[in-house]
Amino acid sequence: MTAYLQELASRNLSSRTITIYTGILESFIEYSRQFQGEAEVSDINRIYINGYLAEMEKVSKKFSSSSKKLHITVLKAFFNYVTENNVDNVDFLKTFKKLTVKTEIKEKPGLTNDEVVRLLKYLEYEKKGPRNRIINFRNSLLIKTMLYGGLRAHELLELRLKNYVFNSEHEVYVLLVRGKGNKERYVYVPYSVAADEVETLSEEMGEGWFVCSTRDGGIINLTNLYQIVTGVYKRAGIEKKGLHILRHTMARRHVTAGTNLETIRDLLGHSNISITATFYAKTNEENKMAAVMRVGGGK
């Protein structure tokens, strides 16, 4: 193992990467000590590796599918090195060919309907406060934009008030945002939801004002944006954290409302509809019953 770690160091890998490799290999060696005198290195096979992974899962509650994949990756690289350098011509690569880990697909967290109502009521309450009026209107607008437009946090940072273009036919604000890979897409925020904020801030700060402006006119960074939004959650009595949770909430609300996946994909800016389907295409019993009645409700 020492020779392998020395080779990794010679590749100018980061100290963090080497630390991770060292830790995993030491764990594997410690696991193997129990078989000392009973098994040879050449006896290491898929069953042996799976036994090691099962042991790691047993001793650590945080040993997720991504952790398993990382351990497999490190062990595969190590045993590839052993295969290339051992004198006994033992080939360990075949051990890892069919060694896979099923990815755990977890439902993205979001706000419940009650929490959305509570959040919106609290934003209106803060707007009426005499102190920090502009900041309160700013917080309300940026939260509503993520909640109804489904923006990623970095997409929000580029928006100015002038980017909220009113479409009178559909009563929405149309926003052109730049997403991943510099791909542009349109997102929409209901006029009735954000008009008070957009019009008030435009009058007092000017249309060129950034939605994520600080008190002194700078731009909020992602860390501060996280703290601002999470602080609003807490004051509204919502025990959840994060920015992306608003985007997930928007997607889940569209699924519940019966919006088709292609539309949700386009609103979120996903490159592939399979991403949308994997994380959001879960319906509920009310949706199922409503769908049956629409198709065969006796009419």
KAMO-V123554 format. One record per residue. NEAR is the number of other C-alpha atoms within 8 Angstrom. Layout:
BEGIN
near
NEAR
NEAR
END
This chain:
BEGIN
near
5
5
6
9
10
8
8
10
9
7
6
6
9
6
6
6
8
12
8
8
9
9
8
11
11
8
8
9
8
8
8
8
7
6
7
8
5
5
7
8
5
5
6
9
8
9
7
8
9
8
8
10
9
8
8
9
11
7
6
7
7
5
10
8
10
8
8
11
10
8
9
10
8
11
10
10
8
9
10
10
9
9
12
6
6
8
5
4
6
8
6
11
10
7
9
10
6
6
8
5
7
5
6
5
6
5
6
8
7
9
10
7
6
7
9
9
8
10
11
8
8
9
11
9
8
8
10
7
8
5
4
7
10
7
8
11
11
12
11
12
12
11
10
12
12
14
12
11
13
15
12
11
10
7
11
12
11
7
11
11
14
8
9
10
8
9
9
6
4
5
10
12
12
13
11
9
10
9
11
5
4
6
7
8
11
9
12
10
14
10
10
7
8
12
8
7
11
11
8
8
14
11
8
6
8
9
10
8
11
11
12
12
11
8
6
5
6
7
9
10
6
8
6
8
11
10
8
9
12
12
8
8
13
10
7
9
7
9
6
7
7
8
12
8
12
13
16
12
13
12
12
10
8
10
14
10
6
7
9
7
11
7
8
12
13
9
11
10
8
9
6
7
10
6
9
13
10
8
11
11
9
7
8
7
6
6
10
9
8
8
8
9
9
7
6
7
7
4
3
END
